[in-house]
Amino acid sequence: MILRFLKLSLFFTSFLFLTGFVPLPAMVGPAITAVTSGNLVKATAQLVFDNEFKKKTGKSSLSYITEEVSKNNQQMRINKDFKNLVEKRVKVVHQKLVDQNNESKIIKDFKLLVEKRVKFTHKKLKQQKINQ
């Protein structure tokens, strides 16, 4: 078992250093997977996936995901700022409408009071004319 591990280690190390096309970070992830899980097939699949992903996008999977998350965060921040602005404007307009409604209620109440006073005064004047 140990001899087999040494052969694989020697093979991968020579492959890594003797060929110039395999980047070191691309090998670190699958190597950690192979060591921790003991599943060489899973590590190989991870390596193949990372290489194909890099061919198609031109970026490593980690940098691509990081870039997409930062774009998404920026978009969410813009949406949040816009939402806050709209909510603030709605509150201001709502308060203005409430103030206008209260103002018209005050004006209506004042108008009713004046009408009552006029009727009362008119009634008094009629009674005074009758009494004279």
N, C-alpha and C positions, 0 to 999 in steps of 0.2 A: 504494500500500500504506500509506504513512504517512498519506495523507489519509483513507483508510478507517478506520485506527486512531484518528485524531483525531475523526472523526465518531462512532464508537462510544464513545469516551471522553466526548465532550460529551453524547451521549445518556444514558449511564449516570450521569454526574455530575448532569445536570439532573433525571433521574428520581430520583436519590437525594436531592437537596436540595429539590426542589419537591413531592415527595410525602412525607407524614409517616408512612406506614405501613411503610416498608422500614427495618428496623434496620440500622445500619452493620455490626455483627459478622457478620450473616447474609450480607452482600455481600462481606466480606473473603475468606472461604474460596474461593468460586467465582472471585473476581477473581484470586487467586493461582494457582488452577488454570488459568484461561484464559491468564494471562501465562506460566507456566512450561511448560505443555504445548502451548499454541497451539490447543487444542481447545475451541471455544466451546460445542459441543453438550454436552460432558462437564461444563463449568462450569454450564451452564443446568440440566442434569439434577441436579447437586448442589444447586443453589439450590432447585429444585422439591422435591426430596426433603427438604431441611431445613425448608422451609415446611410441607409436609404432616406431617412428624414433629412440628413444633411445634403444629400444629392438633390432632393426635390426643392428644399427651401433655401439652401445655401447657409443655413444656420444650424447650430446644434439645438437639440430639443429643449434644453434648459434655457438657452438664450431666447429662443422663439417664444416659449411660454412666458418668460419674464417680460418680454416686449409686449406681448398681447395683454398681460395683466396690467402693465403700466398704462397702455392705451385705454383699457377698460376703466381703470381707476380715474384717469383724466376725464373720460367721457362722463363717468358717474359724478365727478366733482362739478363739471359744467352743468349737468342736469340738476344737481342739488342746488347750485347757485341760482339757476333759473327758477327752480321751484320756490326757493326762499324769496326771490324777487317778486314772483307772481303772488305768493301768499301775503307778502307785505302790502302789495298794491291792493289786493282784495280787501284786506283789513282796513286800509285807509279809505277806500271807496265805501265800504260798509259803514264805517263810522260817519262819513259824510252824509250818507243816506239816512242813517238813524238821527243825526242832528237835524237834517232837513225835516224829517217826519215829526220830530219833537217840536221843532220851530212852528210848523204849520198847525200842530195841535195847540200850541200856546196861542197862536194867532186866532185859531177857531174858538178857543175858550174865551179869549178876550173879546172877540166879535160877539159871541153869545152873551157875554156879560154886558157889553154895551147895548145890545138889542133889548135885553131885559130891563136895563136901566132906562132906556128910551121909552119902552112901553110903560114902565112904572111912572116915569115922569109925565108922560102923555095922559095916563089915567088920572094922575093927581090934578093936572091942569083941567081936565074935563070936570072933575068933581068941584074944583074951585069955581069954574064958570057956572056950574049948576047952582052952587051955593050962593052965588052973588046975585 
